[in-house]
Amino acid sequence: MKFLLEVDMGDKAFDGDAVGELGRILRYWGGNLHHYDLKPGAGSVVYDSNYHEVGQWSVITTAESWAAGGES
């Protein structure tokens, strides 16, 4: 299985603070990791510091990764 995190930083990469914003997203998600059952099918929306939807995370099987054109 694979854990996937996809974040759209927008055309301006979070208005020039991509490092700060991505760090905040990763700290928030990592701090709440214990709330999630990390098995295939799990996933949720990812929000930036302004509570705008900017991506998603998901847990998929290797077969799903191949079907989507990904690598294993």
N, CA, C and O atoms as a Tinker XYZ file with bonds, in Angstrom:
   288  protein
     1  N      0.841000   -1.176000    0.000000    73     2
     2  CA     0.000000    0.000000    0.000000    64     1     3
     3  C      0.882000    1.233000    0.000000    63     2     4     5
     4  O      2.062000    1.172000    0.347000    81     3
     5  N      0.290000    2.363000   -0.397000    73     3     6
     6  CA     1.011000    3.629000   -0.494000    64     5     7
     7  C      0.222000    4.746000    0.175000    63     6     8     9
     8  O     -1.009000    4.755000    0.169000    81     7
     9  N      0.958000    5.677000    0.747000    73     7    10
    10  CA     0.382000    6.909000    1.271000    64     9    11
    11  C      0.689000    8.000000    0.261000    63    10    12    13
    12  O      1.846000    8.197000   -0.108000    81    11
    13  N     -0.334000    8.707000   -0.188000    73    11    14
    14  CA    -0.169000    9.783000   -1.157000    64    13    15
    15  C     -0.651000   11.095000   -0.561000    63    14    16    17
    16  O     -1.724000   11.162000    0.039000    81    15
    17  N      0.157000   12.141000   -0.732000    73    15    18
    18  CA    -0.222000   13.483000   -0.309000    64    17    19
    19  C     -0.043000   14.389000   -1.507000    63    18    20    21
    20  O      1.051000   14.492000   -2.063000    81    19
    21  N     -1.119000   15.046000   -1.902000    73    19    22
    22  CA    -1.077000   15.945000   -3.042000    64    21    23
    23  C     -1.533000   17.325000   -2.581000    63    22    24    25
    24  O     -2.616000   17.476000   -2.015000    81    23
    25  N     -0.692000   18.332000   -2.831000    73    23    26
    26  CA    -1.011000   19.696000   -2.442000    64    25    27
    27  C     -0.787000   20.611000   -3.643000    63    26    28    29
    28  O      0.304000   20.631000   -4.213000    81    27
    29  N     -1.812000   21.365000   -4.027000    73    27    30
    30  CA    -1.714000   22.340000   -5.103000    64    29    31
    31  C     -1.306000   23.672000   -4.477000    63    30    32    33
    32  O     -2.074000   24.269000   -3.723000    81    31
    33  N     -0.106000   24.131000   -4.791000    73    31    34
    34  CA     0.399000   25.363000   -4.190000    64    33    35
    35  C     -0.069000   26.604000   -4.934000    63    34    36    37
    36  O      0.273000   27.721000   -4.545000    81    35
    37  N     -0.843000   26.426000   -5.997000    73    35    38
    38  CA    -1.329000   27.571000   -6.754000    64    37    39
    39  C     -0.245000   28.164000   -7.633000    63    38    40    41
    40  O      0.911000   27.742000   -7.578000    81    39
    41  N     -0.613000   29.123000   -8.427000    73    39    42
    42  CA     0.332000   29.746000   -9.356000    64    41    43
    43  C      1.444000   30.507000   -8.653000    63    42    44    45
    44  O      2.536000   30.661000   -9.201000    81    43
    45  N      1.176000   30.983000   -7.448000    73    43    46
    46  CA     2.165000   31.799000   -6.726000    64    45    47
    47  C      2.846000   31.041000   -5.594000    63    46    48    49
    48  O      3.530000   31.650000   -4.771000    81    47
    49  N      2.671000   29.719000   -5.537000    73    47    50
    50  CA     3.282000   28.891000   -4.487000    64    49    51
    51  C      2.992000   29.471000   -3.106000    63    50    52    53
    52  O      3.904000   29.830000   -2.362000    81    51
    53  N      1.701000   29.554000   -2.779000    73    51    54
    54  CA     1.258000   30.067000   -1.478000    64    53    55
    55  C      1.772000   31.477000   -1.225000    63    54    56    57
    56  O      2.257000   31.792000   -0.139000    81    55
    57  N      1.656000   32.315000   -2.246000    73    55    58
    58  CA     2.059000   33.733000   -2.143000    64    57    59
    59  C      3.484000   33.910000   -1.645000    63    58    60    61
    60  O      3.768000   34.807000   -0.852000    81    59
    61  N      4.373000   33.053000   -2.114000    73    59    62
    62  CA     5.782000   33.174000   -1.789000    64    61    63
    63  C      6.207000   32.512000   -0.495000    63    62    64    65
    64  O      7.384000   32.574000   -0.140000    81    63
    65  N      5.289000   31.878000    0.223000    73    63    66
    66  CA     5.642000   31.216000    1.476000    64    65    67
    67  C      5.354000   29.718000    1.402000    63    66    68    69
    68  O      4.738000   29.144000    2.300000    81    67
    69  N      5.811000   29.097000    0.314000    73    67    70
    70  CA     5.552000   27.669000    0.121000    64    69    71
    71  C      6.161000   26.832000    1.247000    63    70    72    73
    72  O      5.527000   25.893000    1.728000    81    71
    73  N      7.368000   27.156000    1.665000    73    71    74
    74  CA     8.030000   26.385000    2.727000    64    73    75
    75  C      7.229000   26.471000    4.026000    63    74    76    77
    76  O      6.989000   25.452000    4.673000    81    75
    77  N      6.825000   27.655000    4.405000    73    75    78
    78  CA     6.056000   27.836000    5.635000    64    77    79
    79  C      4.704000   27.149000    5.577000    63    78    80    81
    80  O      4.286000   26.501000    6.536000    81    79
    81  N      4.026000   27.292000    4.451000    73    79    82
    82  CA     2.686000   26.708000    4.323000    64    81    83
    83  C      2.739000   25.188000    4.253000    63    82    84    85
    84  O      1.939000   24.513000    4.902000    81    83
    85  N      3.666000   24.644000    3.479000    73    83    86
    86  CA     3.794000   23.184000    3.419000    64    85    87
    87  C      4.224000   22.619000    4.767000    63    86    88    89
    88  O      3.761000   21.550000    5.165000    81    87
    89  N      5.094000   23.315000    5.464000    73    87    90
    90  CA     5.499000   22.884000    6.807000    64    89    91
    91  C      4.322000   22.840000    7.753000    63    90    92    93
    92  O      4.190000   21.899000    8.536000    81    91
    93  N      3.462000   23.844000    7.694000    73    91    94
    94  CA     2.278000   23.878000    8.555000    64    93    95
    95  C      1.334000   22.725000    8.222000    63    94    96    97
    96  O      0.813000   22.062000    9.119000    81    95
    97  N      1.119000   22.489000    6.927000    73    95    98
    98  CA     0.249000   21.386000    6.505000    64    97    99
    99  C      0.798000   20.059000    7.017000    63    98   100   101
   100  O      0.040000   19.248000    7.549000    81    99
   101  N      2.093000   19.823000    6.868000    73    99   102
   102  CA     2.685000   18.557000    7.312000    64   101   103
   103  C      2.664000   18.413000    8.828000    63   102   104   105
   104  O      2.418000   17.319000    9.336000    81   103
   105  N      2.915000   19.489000    9.556000    73   103   106
   106  CA     2.847000   19.422000   11.028000    64   105   107
   107  C      1.427000   19.132000   11.493000    63   106   108   109
   108  O      1.226000   18.313000   12.389000    81   107
   109  N      0.448000   19.789000   10.898000    73   107   110
   110  CA    -0.943000   19.581000   11.281000    64   109   111
   111  C     -1.346000   18.138000   11.006000    63   110   112   113
   112  O     -1.912000   17.468000   11.870000    81   111
   113  N     -1.050000   17.663000    9.795000    73   111   114
   114  CA    -1.435000   16.303000    9.450000    64   113   115
   115  C     -0.695000   15.308000   10.339000    63   114   116   117
   116  O     -1.309000   14.378000   10.863000    81   115
   117  N      0.606000   15.488000   10.515000    73   115   118
   118  CA     1.388000   14.578000   11.349000    64   117   119
   119  C      0.900000   14.552000   12.790000    63   118   120   121
   120  O      0.893000   13.494000   13.420000    81   119
   121  N      0.497000   15.689000   13.315000    73   119   122
   122  CA     0.008000   15.768000   14.682000    64   121   123
   123  C     -1.324000   15.072000   14.875000    63   122   124   125
   124  O     -1.668000   14.673000   15.988000    81   123
   125  N     -2.072000   14.926000   13.794000    73   123   126
   126  CA    -3.380000   14.274000   13.868000    64   125   127
   127  C     -3.360000   12.849000   13.317000    63   126   128   129
   128  O     -4.410000   12.223000   13.168000    81   127
   129  N     -2.186000   12.346000   13.021000    73   127   130
   130  CA    -2.040000   11.021000   12.426000    64   129   131
   131  C     -2.749000    9.934000   13.225000    63   130   132   133
   132  O     -3.324000    9.014000   12.643000    81   131
   133  N     -2.713000   10.030000   14.535000    73   131   134
   134  CA    -3.314000    8.992000   15.374000    64   133   135
   135  C     -4.837000    8.903000   15.230000    63   134   136   137
   136  O     -5.441000    7.936000   15.694000    81   135
   137  N     -5.458000    9.888000   14.600000    73   135   138
   138  CA    -6.915000    9.878000   14.407000    64   137   139
   139  C     -7.345000    9.053000   13.191000    63   138   140   141
   140  O     -8.531000    8.764000   13.029000    81   139
   141  N     -6.395000    8.675000   12.341000    73   139   142
   142  CA    -6.732000    8.027000   11.083000    64   141   143
   143  C     -6.385000    6.550000   11.090000    63   142   144   145
   144  O     -5.371000    6.138000   11.652000    81   143
   145  N     -7.239000    5.761000   10.459000    73   143   146
   146  CA    -7.000000    4.349000   10.243000    64   145   147
   147  C     -6.314000    4.237000    8.882000    63   146   148   149
   148  O     -6.983000    4.254000    7.849000    81   147
   149  N     -5.007000    4.126000    8.874000    73   147   150
   150  CA    -4.256000    4.181000    7.625000    64   149   151
   151  C     -4.279000    2.836000    6.904000    63   150   152   153
   152  O     -3.341000    2.043000    6.986000    81   151
   153  N     -5.370000    2.610000    6.203000    73   151   154
   154  CA    -5.500000    1.414000    5.375000    64   153   155
   155  C     -6.100000    1.836000    4.046000    63   154   156   157
   156  O     -6.666000    2.926000    3.954000    81   155
   157  N     -5.995000    1.006000    3.008000    73   155   158
   158  CA    -6.515000    1.394000    1.696000    64   157   159
   159  C     -7.950000    1.907000    1.781000    63   158   160   161
   160  O     -8.810000    1.320000    2.438000    81   159
   161  N     -8.169000    3.012000    1.099000    73   159   162
   162  CA    -9.479000    3.658000    1.104000    64   161   163
   163  C     -9.552000    4.859000    2.032000    63   162   164   165
   164  O    -10.438000    5.701000    1.887000    81   163
   165  N     -8.628000    4.947000    2.987000    73   163   166
   166  CA    -8.605000    6.099000    3.895000    64   165   167
   167  C     -8.141000    7.330000    3.126000    63   166   168   169
   168  O     -7.386000    7.220000    2.161000    81   167
   169  N     -8.594000    8.492000    3.556000    73   167   170
   170  CA    -8.165000    9.725000    2.919000    64   169   171
   171  C     -8.987000   10.895000    3.401000    63   170   172   173
   172  O    -10.017000   10.723000    4.053000    81   171
   173  N     -8.524000   12.083000    3.076000    73   171   174
   174  CA    -9.228000   13.287000    3.481000    64   173   175
   175  C     -8.703000   14.471000    2.685000    63   174   176   177
   176  O     -7.674000   14.389000    2.015000    81   175
   177  N     -9.426000   15.559000    2.776000    73   175   178
   178  CA    -9.046000   16.814000    2.141000    64   177   179
   179  C     -7.944000   17.479000    2.966000    63   178   180   181
   180  O     -7.890000   17.309000    4.184000    81   179
   181  N     -7.074000   18.229000    2.311000    73   179   182
   182  CA    -6.013000   19.006000    2.968000    64   181   183
   183  C     -6.336000   20.480000    2.778000    63   182   184   185
   184  O     -6.678000   20.914000    1.677000    81   183
   185  N     -6.224000   21.249000    3.861000    73   183   186
   186  CA    -6.527000   22.685000    3.836000    64   185   187
   187  C     -5.274000   23.502000    4.124000    63   186   188   189
   188  O     -4.378000   23.038000    4.829000    81   187
   189  N     -5.207000   24.718000    3.583000    73   187   190
   190  CA    -4.113000   25.628000    3.913000    64   189   191
   191  C     -4.467000   26.408000    5.177000    63   190   192   193
   192  O     -5.501000   26.153000    5.794000    81   191
   193  N     -3.619000   27.352000    5.566000    73   191   194
   194  CA    -3.844000   28.091000    6.809000    64   193   195
   195  C     -5.047000   29.027000    6.736000    63   194   196   197
   196  O     -5.525000   29.503000    7.766000    81   195
   197  N     -5.532000   29.291000    5.540000    73   195   198
   198  CA    -6.752000   30.094000    5.374000    64   197   199
   199  C     -7.990000   29.218000    5.221000    63   198   200   201
   200  O     -9.063000   29.701000    4.860000    81   199
   201  N     -7.831000   27.938000    5.498000    73   199   202
   202  CA    -8.909000   26.944000    5.416000    64   201   203
   203  C     -9.475000   26.789000    4.007000    63   202   204   205
   204  O    -10.658000   26.501000    3.828000    81   203
   205  N     -8.605000   26.986000    3.005000    73   203   206
   206  CA    -8.983000   26.715000    1.619000    64   205   207
   207  C     -8.525000   25.294000    1.288000    63   206   208   209
   208  O     -7.431000   24.882000    1.675000    81   207
   209  N     -9.356000   24.559000    0.579000    73   207   210
   210  CA    -8.988000   23.206000    0.162000    64   209   211
   211  C     -7.852000   23.294000   -0.858000    63   210   212   213
   212  O     -7.998000   23.940000   -1.896000    81   211
   213  N     -6.726000   22.648000   -0.568000    73   211   214
   214  CA    -5.568000   22.710000   -1.459000    64   213   215
   215  C     -5.081000   21.342000   -1.913000    63   214   216   217
   216  O     -4.113000   21.254000   -2.669000    81   215
   217  N     -5.724000   20.291000   -1.473000    73   215   218
   218  CA    -5.294000   18.968000   -1.900000    64   217   219
   219  C     -5.981000   17.873000   -1.137000    63   218   220   221
   220  O     -7.065000   18.047000   -0.581000    81   219
   221  N     -5.318000   16.737000   -1.124000    73   219   222
   222  CA    -5.876000   15.576000   -0.439000    64   221   223
   223  C     -4.773000   14.593000   -0.096000    63   222   224   225
   224  O     -3.681000   14.638000   -0.662000    81   223
   225  N     -5.071000   13.716000    0.829000    73   223   226
   226  CA    -4.186000   12.590000    1.106000    64   225   227
   227  C     -5.025000   11.335000    1.002000    63   226   228   229
   228  O     -6.239000   11.367000    1.202000    81   227
   229  N     -4.370000   10.231000    0.687000    73   227   230
   230  CA    -5.087000    8.965000    0.578000    64   229   231
   231  C     -4.123000    7.808000    0.767000    63   230   232   233
   232  O     -2.913000    7.943000    0.590000    81   231
   233  N     -4.690000    6.671000    1.130000    73   231   234
   234  CA    -3.945000    5.426000    1.212000    64   233   235
   235  C     -4.520000    4.521000    0.137000    63   234   236   237
   236  O     -5.724000    4.268000    0.101000    81   235
   237  N     -3.649000    4.035000   -0.738000    73   235   238
   238  CA    -4.089000    3.188000   -1.842000    64   237   239
   239  C     -3.280000    1.897000   -1.874000    63   238   240   241
   240  O     -2.238000    1.783000   -1.228000    81   239
   241  N     -3.771000    0.943000   -2.626000    73   239   242
   242  CA    -3.021000   -0.291000   -2.826000    64   241   243
   243  C     -2.040000   -0.085000   -3.970000    63   242   244   245
   244  O     -2.180000    0.850000   -4.757000    81   243
   245  N     -1.058000   -0.951000   -4.058000    73   243   246
   246  CA    -0.100000   -0.867000   -5.167000    64   245   247
   247  C     -0.821000   -1.042000   -6.488000    63   246   248   249
   248  O     -0.466000   -0.381000   -7.464000    81   247
   249  N     -1.826000   -1.913000   -6.555000    73   247   250
   250  CA    -2.585000   -2.120000   -7.792000    64   249   251
   251  C     -3.254000   -0.822000   -8.243000    63   250   252   253
   252  O     -3.277000   -0.521000   -9.437000    81   251
   253  N     -3.803000   -0.046000   -7.291000    73   251   254
   254  CA    -4.425000    1.237000   -7.639000    64   253   255
   255  C     -3.383000    2.195000   -8.183000    63   254   256   257
   256  O     -3.668000    2.966000   -9.100000    81   255
   257  N     -2.191000    2.156000   -7.635000    73   255   258
   258  CA    -1.114000    3.018000   -8.091000    64   257   259
   259  C     -0.754000    2.704000   -9.542000    63   258   260   261
   260  O     -0.566000    3.623000  -10.338000    81   259
   261  N     -0.658000    1.443000   -9.893000    73   259   262
   262  CA    -0.354000    1.041000  -11.262000    64   261   263
   263  C     -1.469000    1.468000  -12.205000    63   262   264   265
   264  O     -1.203000    1.934000  -13.313000    81   263
   265  N     -2.723000    1.310000  -11.770000    73   263   266
   266  CA    -3.857000    1.676000  -12.619000    64   265   267
   267  C     -3.858000    3.165000  -12.913000    63   266   268   269
   268  O     -4.299000    3.588000  -13.982000    81   267
   269  N     -3.366000    3.965000  -11.973000    73   267   270
   270  CA    -3.329000    5.420000  -12.147000    64   269   271
   271  C     -2.080000    5.871000  -12.890000    63   270   272   273
   272  O     -1.883000    7.067000  -13.105000    81   271
   273  N     -1.238000    4.925000  -13.281000    73   271   274
   274  CA    -0.018000    5.277000  -14.008000    64   273   275
   275  C      1.153000    5.578000  -13.115000    63   274   276   277
   276  O      2.168000    6.088000  -13.587000    81   275
   277  N      1.045000    5.277000  -11.828000    73   275   278
   278  CA     2.134000    5.530000  -10.898000    64   277   279
   279  C      3.125000    4.393000  -10.871000    63   278   280   281
   280  O      2.950000    3.366000  -11.527000    81   279
   281  N      4.168000    4.602000  -10.099000    73   279   282
   282  CA     5.189000    3.582000   -9.935000    64   281   283
   283  C      5.014000    2.928000   -8.586000    63   282   284   285
   284  O      4.398000    3.497000   -7.685000    81   283
   285  N      5.552000    1.736000   -8.447000    73   283   286
   286  CA     5.483000    1.080000   -7.142000    64   285   287
   287  C      6.824000    1.041000   -6.476000    63   286   288
   288  O      6.947000    0.522000   -5.366000    81   287
